[in-house]
Amino acid sequence: MPRKIAIKRLTASDLTFFHWHFENYPAGGQKSINLNANVFIRTLYPSLPETRETKIPLDLFIYGPGIHGELNVQRKIIRKRSYKNWRLNGECVTNPDDAPARFNKLRPGDHVIIEFTGAVVLPTAAKAIFVAADDPADAALHAACAALLGTNSMMAVAAGQLSLLIENADVTENHPVNQLRLEDALEDAALGGDSGRSLLRSRGSRRSQSPEAFEEAKRNAELIGRLGEEQVDAFLAASAEQGLILSHEWVSEEDATSPFDFRLQTKDGVRLVDVKSTAYGFGRPVHVSLGELREMTEAAEPADLYRVHELTEDESWLCVARDVRAFAGATLAAFSGLPDGVSVDSVSVNPLCLTWEPRVHLSGVAD
């Protein structure tokens, strides 16, 4: 299930969510953060207006500003007939005893990055990372959020988009925004990646290492893989209509054990295609099984690798590495010296190891 993430520019009335601001800079007395309907409803939870829920309990985990860690409170998302937007509401959040001025530095124009989790129809929990321009640990991240938002007051962001934003902001490892990258690491770990496992261990997140979270990550990876193949299928169907290829067959749709996903008939002959999809950026490791490496090396037809990245339900980007037989053969040769009885099931590949054609935008699925 695609993650539901938004970035919001805070107003003076939003800041009344915090007790110190409500007492010192009252702005309408609402004690809540507005959740713009065009983002929270139309983009993140389009089915929510169809429910009868007007008060949604929320397990809220607050981080920041700066490197301040987790503060867990129970709040509600509410909507009344008199409200233009939904609101993150409840008692004002007070500064904790161990940081008595924690939220005081927030100002109008600062940001909050929120990830909602729970059911498909409505959220049950959320992580909110507050980002203050006046905190040196937040400066680059604040600038990145401002550039992304532009003139928008709130916008939904894809998981890959957020991952790139955090990477480009070059935040310190102990910055709480890295909580939102744990899903990135979990996806890699669920696919067998050692780098994802190492990142999860270094973060020390109990939730990210729980069996339930790991199983959920596996299911999400499978869904992402399926969605990526659907978008590639639509792309290949359009390519056939335009005469760029003669035809294509979605092989893995009928045979789940197939070491490749598509077989293309082109003017120059048959080509095999292996699709690797991620909700994150292009640079995430590509996981290739031993069977796939062998097929790439031994098949009579050339094999191409399709890298689908920044994947959402509606769109993605595609890069293609043509004829990866030499790469696969060299990788297999590296395993020839392993002791008897030892074999490798899969490898994680840095995409920069391969040569890629310019990326192509994908959207929609085939009818």
N, C-alpha and C positions, 0 to 999 in steps of 0.2 A: 504494500500500500504506500503510495507516495506520501512523503512527509509533508506536514502542514506547518509552514514557517512564514512569519511575517516580520517586517521591520516597520517601526512606527516612529515618527518624529513627535516628541512630547510637547504638549502645550502647557500653559500655566494651569488650566483646569485639570489636565491629566496628573499633574504633580500633586494635586490635593489627595491623591491616593496615599501619600505619605503624611504622617501626622505633623511633622515639623513644618512642611510647606502649607498644610491646611491651617495651622495656627498662625504662621508668620506671613504667608502670601495667599490668603483665601481668594479663590477665583470661581465664584458660582456655588461653592459649597457642595459639589457633587460627590466628593470623596471616592472617585473612580477614574479609570482610564477608558476613554472611548475606543471602541473597536469598530472602525469604519465599516459600514454595511457592505460597501462595494468590494471589500476585501474579505472580511470575516464570513459573510454569507455567500456572496456571489461566486467567490473563488474557492475559499477553504471549506465551507460547510453549506453547499447549495441546497441540501435536503432539510436543513434545520428549520426553516420557516414552516415546513409541512408538519412538524411535530407540535405538540402542545406545550413543549418545554418553554417556560419563560424565566425560570430560575435554575441554572445548571451548576451544581456543586463542582468546585474545582480544587484539586490538590496542587497548590502553586509553589514552585521552587524558585526563589529569587536569588540572583547572583549580581555582583557588582554594586555600584560602579567600581572601576578599577579591579583590583584582584580580590575583593571581598568575596568570600565563599558562600555556601548555601544557607539560605534562610527559608524554612518551610512554613507556610501558612495556609489556612483553609479559607477560600473565598468563593464567590459565585460570579457567573456570567449571567446578567439579567437583561431583560428588555421589557419595558412598559409601553403602553400605547402612546404615552407622551414623549417617548424617546425617539430621536432620529436614528440613533445607532444603538447597538448592543453595548453593554458596559461591563468591564471587569470591576466588580464592586465588593463591598463589605466594610469591615472596620478599617480605619486608617492603619497603615503599617508604621509601626514605631521603630526608631533606631534601636538596635539590640544593645544590651548592656556592655558587651565587649567592644562596640564601635559606636559610641554615643552621638557621633556626628556623621554617620555613614551616608545617609541619603541627602544631607543638607547641600552638598555641592551640585546636585542636579539642577539644571536650569531649563527653561523653555528653549527648544531647539536641540536638546539632547535626544538620545534614541533609546529604544528598547527593542531587542530582538527576542521574539517569542516563538517557541515551538509548542504547538498543541498536540496532545496525544490522547488516545482512547478509542472510542468506537468510530466507525465511518460516519455516522450521522451526527454525533456530538462529542465534544471533548470531555475528558474526565480529569486531565492533569495538564500542566504546562510548565515549561522552563522559561523564565524571563531574565534576560541578561541586560542590565541597564548600563548604558555607555555615556560617560560624561566628558565633555570637551575639556573641563578643568582638571581632569585626572591624567597625569602623564602616561599611565599605563593604557589609557583609552584613546590617546590622541590620534594615532594612525587609524584605529578601527572606527573612531567617530568620523574622520574625514572620508573613509571608504563608504560608510553608511550614507553620509550626506551626498556623496557623488552618485551613489546608486539610486537614492530616493529622488534626487533632482527636485522638482516642484511638487512631487507627491507627498502627502502627509502620512500615508501608509501603503505598503505594497506587499504582496506575496512574493516569496523567492523560492526557487527550486533548491533542492539539497546541494546539487553541484555548484550552483551559483553562490550559495552561502559558503561552501567549502573554499572556493576560489577567493571570495572576499576575505575570509579569515587568513588564508595563506598569504595573500598580497599585503595584508595589514601587518604581517610579520610580528604578531603578538608573542609575548613570552609564553613559555610552556605552562606556567602556573596561572595564566589568565583564564578566568572561568568560561569565556566563550568557547574554549576547547571542549567543554561539555557537549556542545552541539556537533563536535567532530567525532564523538565516540561512535555514532551510528556509521560514520564513514569507515572507521577502523573495524567495526563489527561486521560490516558487509565483507571486507577483505578477509577477516578471520573466518567467516562462515564459508567462504569460497576456498579456504585452505591456505590463505596467505600468512606468512610468518610476520611480515611487517605489521599487519593488523593486530595479531596476537601480542606482539611486543608493545605496541602503542597502548593497548588495553591494560596490559600489566603495569606499564609505567604510569598510567593515570590513576590506578588504584580504585576503579569504579566497581563497586560490588554489583550494581545493577547490570552493567555491561557484561559481566562475567557469569551471570546467573544462567542456568540451563534454559529457563524460559526465554530470556532475551536472545540467547544464542539460537534457539530453535526458531524464534520469530525472525531473526536475521536471515536464517536459511530460507524460510518461506518467502521473505521479501526478495531475496536474491533470485529465487526461482521465478517470482512474478516479474521482476525486472528483466530477467532473461527472456521470458515469454513475450513481454511487451516490446522489447527490442526486436525480436524476430518478427513480430506482427508489423512493426513499422518498416523493417527491411523488406518484408513481403510486399507491402504497399508500394514501396519505392521501386522494387523490381518489376511489379506489375505495370507501373507507370513507365518504366524504362522500356518494357516490351511494346507498349502502346506507341511510344515515340520512335520505335525502331532501333533503339540503342542495343538491345539484345533480342534474340529471336523468341526465347521462352525461358521460364524458370520453374523449378519444382521445389517445394518446401519439404525436403526429405525428412527432417526430424519431427515434423508434424505427424507423420505416419509411423516412423521408427525412432523411438526414444533412445535406442542404443547406437544410432548412427554417429560416427565420429565427425561428421560435418552436417551443416544445417540446410544448405541449398545446393542444387545443381543447376547451373546456367548453361543454356545453349546459345552461343554467340556465333557471329559470322566466322570466327577463327577456330571454333570448336567448343568443347565442353570445359567449364571451369567449376571448381568446387568452392564453396563459401562456408567459412566458420564465423559465426557472429558472437562477439563478446560485448556485453552491455553493462553499463553502470549508470547510476543516477548522478554520479559525481563527475569530476573533470576528466579530461583526456589523459592526464598523467597518472591516474590510478593504475596499479599493476594489472596486467592481463594474465588470467590464469588459463593455462593450456595443459590438457591431460596428456599422458603418455600415448594413449590411443590416437589422439588428435595429431600429435607430433609424428607418429608412424604413418598415419594416413597422408599427412602433408608431404612426407618424404617418399613414400612408396607408390602413391596413386599415379596412374598413367596421366591423369589430367592435372594441370596446374591448380594449386590451392591458394585462395585469397583470404586474408583476414579482414573482417569488417569490425571496426571499433565504433560502437554506438555509445555516446557519452552525453552527459547533461540531460538525461532521459526523464521526461515527464509523461503523463498520460496522453498529452496532446502533441508533443514534439520532441526532437532530439537533434544531435549532430552526428554525422557519420564520416569517419575517415577510413580509407581502404589501403591496405598494404598488399601489393600484387605479388603473386608467386613466391610464397614464403618457403619453398622447398629447401633452398640452401640454408636458411636459418634453422629450420627444423632438423635438417640432417646434421648440422654442426652441433646442435644442442644434444641430439641423441648420441653423437660420437663422444661427447664429454662424459657420458655415463658408462662407456665401454670398460673402464677400469675398475668398476665397483666389484667388491668381493662377491663370490658365488652366494646365491640366495638373497642378494640385496637388489632391490629395484626401486625406481622412482615412479610415483603415481602421477605427479603433475609438477609443473614449474610456474613460478611467478615471473612475468616478463615486464621490464620497464619498456613502455611503448617507444621510447627514444632509441631503442636497439634496432628498430625497423624503419624503413622508408615509407612514408605515407603520402598519398595524394591529398590535395587541398580538400578541406572538409565540406560536406554538403548538408544542407538543412533538410530534416525529415519532419513530416507532419502527418497526423491522421493514420488510419489503418485501411486496408483494402476492404471493400464492401463484400 
